């Protein structure tokens, strides 16, 4: 068992790191100030470097590498900020992977080359006003027609909504209750009947647009089917990779915080010496580093153990730990930096705000814990009264 990256993986990591540190810090500050997403022009620059196609097949414009390589790249972007990393997240570990894994050849040929070329972003529309953690309660409905489906419903908390060019929409596709009636369709942003609510004003996640998404008698062609009714398990299989991506976003935020605070404590002086000389600071740094390294190992294990997609156990453990870890590490970094940590001009308070979001997005921390318990005992637990 070798925990070291291969020579090729290190070269890919170095390429992503150099690009991210040279090109993205100023952009990250701009997105935080303006709350605007990464521009189409910059997204195409990501694509030119191969960052949007790491784990996509070569025939669709990708590099043909694995999910571990995708997560390695994602971490380097997330060290700078979640906003600059979000297009990479959506392309490599987001809903596009459901299209790649389960969509028909026509759909894949229409979507994947445009994603890897930076010409489009695809977001997932899952949650609804009355279906968040209880996702199988969703009511957005696709009614079959001669040409495909008619889609009606209302989605909430869709990251990238209004900015992304396409959406993987979880919907009810039969009269069967619960998961048995759920499938997914691909829907274009400009399809007739698609509309968006106002931009949400969130605590963090600036530069990652979030809006409600409405479907009013949207005609969806049959070629846009990703999985039919009864395919909820397949959707969750693809979502296990997104959990690892979520965990990696948490990891990147925390790793960046640790790197920044390490520099700070070696420059900041109190009582006539650098504050890193104080044992209390040393202990805090050691705790932070241990948690960051443990999260990275859990994420890499989940990707390396996977036969296709990561398992629900491995991905839930990685996400749960990383989500809690990043809150603790970023909180400790703010404390070590004192007033500078709390000051908007120095960026650490942004990391703390963003760190909190990943334990809500993509399945709350407690949901991951119920997943872990279910996998350990070999059966699902109903949360319903």
PyMOL commands that set and color helices and strands:
alter all, ss='L'
color gray80, all
select helices_A, chain A and resi 7-23+25-34+40-48+58-60+67-78+82-92+96-102+105-116+135-137+178-181+222-224+232-267+275-277+279-305+312-337+339-342+344-346+348-357+365-377
alter helices_A, ss='H'
color red, helices_A
select strands_A, chain A and resi 122-125+141-144+148-159+166-172+182-188+194-196+210-221+225-227+269-270+273-274
alter strands_A, ss='S'
color yellow, strands_A
deselect
rebuild
show_as cartoon
